[in-house]
């Protein structure tokens, strides 16, 4: 028998997670039991190694350091609670058995396992390592099976994205009442097409919406949020799209608009120097008769603040007259046109006719909505059948995984859009806009001139033409405000 004084052991203790509140007593209990065992057996402990990492895959730094020191001859034995503390994968288990074969590791002592450096002992040790690997592999498969079933039920199996929270009591995902409105407003802002991803990130920062690590949401993260289908009711899991059983924050229609804006802004495009303005082609100059055009101007202050303005002015293309008219701000022009339009009311015969048309349209719309809903419901049934056939083709290995995932995502997106269209049209059918209460007193009808004049500083600088609808009387507005009909 070899001299006890030549037996030098490393004490090794491990737990499977580095989270402090999980398996909190595991390390402490192992160390106490192993120290008591070493004292009873008169085992010399050269060094203690404590590790908080799973042994499912190789690459544990503390374990590797211990093996390197054994190869250098600093110790020739290991004391551990059980072989599964040393290895749960074939590579680490094989390294230990190889060191036993090379006589560099002569002693292995466990509290719950017997080992001797004999063929029978090495065979039993390899079985113990195999059982440890089988246990962790079986646990992994059982966990994955449970997650797949949870996904099929529409339950998200991971941490909820920003805007949602994980309810620990019900094990479900619920809307975060504090941040959900911010997420929704960010989608609405970006869907307008005049916001940048950087401004969306700044909007999140102003509203104290940050990442889980407390950092500011930058452009890449903002892009991920705006393109995440989770917010309209679908979620990705294992690169596939599933329908969630939780409350969506945004509508599918709004999400699609945001995707179009993201797609457009990802392409290089050359912006026109002067984009068409609202009143272009509608107004003409009062002095020379030429068309009125609009220009977009940006004023940048020294502190970086930008102001945006739209000005309208005469094109000054007359070859016989030099036009003296100045420009006018759009806000002033809007006020003048609004004041003129406020003086216009419908004649009584127009109002009666429109009331009849509204009642008729109400009935026709109800019938149209019912037909539309039935048509979309049939399309949803067809999509459901296609999804089932797609799954059968994938299970029979007739369809590749990438094709299956891509086609499934398209069908799920189309199904969600149809469901939202049905919901919107049913709401319109139930909440039909009541017929407008047209003015009954026909004696107060104003006149609407075929042209009205807009002014700058009290001076007439332009006029707009109006063409009456077919079958209606032509009305006029005089410059003095008199009313009449021709």
C-alpha angles and dihedrals in degrees: 000000000000118000113266090223089065092057109098117177138197114213111220125190126173141175125193101240138044093212106116098216094053123078085356093162097042099087095039092050093047094050093048093049094045094048091050090048092050090050093051093047095041091239117168111228110206096181140349121230119197119185133181103197139099117263094209092104129030121252105081105156098208093046091049090050090053092050091050091052090050089052088053090054098246089130135005102199142052127211115200140152096247137343089257088067089063101044143000095171132067096241097057091040090051092050091055094048090047091053088052089052090050091050090237090113106044102160133047117173126183131177093221101031137053122223138175127176093249130112089258092048093049090048091053091046091053089050090051091051090047091051090050091052091046090052095053093043092049091047090051093051092047090050092049091049090052091048092050091052091048090052091050088056089055095252117138108234099202143049111312117243122248110293092043134067133206111245104218092196099055096024090231139116117256133182116267102232091202101053104022093082089051091053091047092049090049089056091048092049094050093044089064088068098227098093130085128218089245090057090048088054090049089049089054091049094050089052092048093247107146138156122279089263090055095251127134117268106248130195096278092050092045089052090052092051094048092048098042111113089204090088094063096044107277127096137194120237124170088351092303131109120238133181111248127218095218136094113278119226098208134029120254090239091057091046091052091051090053090051090053091052091048090050093048094047092049089063120077109245135173112234118217115250092229115022118205113273130214100259099039110126092015103077132055132193116266093213105045103010095236123138123274118237133192132224131197117221133185123202117197120197125211091258090056097256112142129210123197124210138176119207129190123205142154117281087227092213096139112126094199103043133044104222113225097189118125127216126270132211117248091236091060091046091050091054093051094048092045092052090052094048091050089065092060121094132168122261115245094249090052091050093050091049093049092048090056091048091050092053091048092047090050092059094042092048092053090053091045093050092050091052091046093051092049091049093050092046089055089050090051090052089051091050091050090053090048091052091052092049090046090053092048090051091050093048090049088052092239091122126051119239095245092051091047093052094046096048092043092054091051093049093046091050092049091048092052091049092051092049091052092047090053091050093049094048093047089053090050090051092051096042101043113174108254115242112273117256101240120204109272099196105082093182091074094058112131125222121250115208119213086242135029126198126227121206141208116204092346093308123115108242104159148008136209127215123224124195115203117232118264113277094017127110117261110246130197138206116204122212090244093056097253117152130222147129130232 
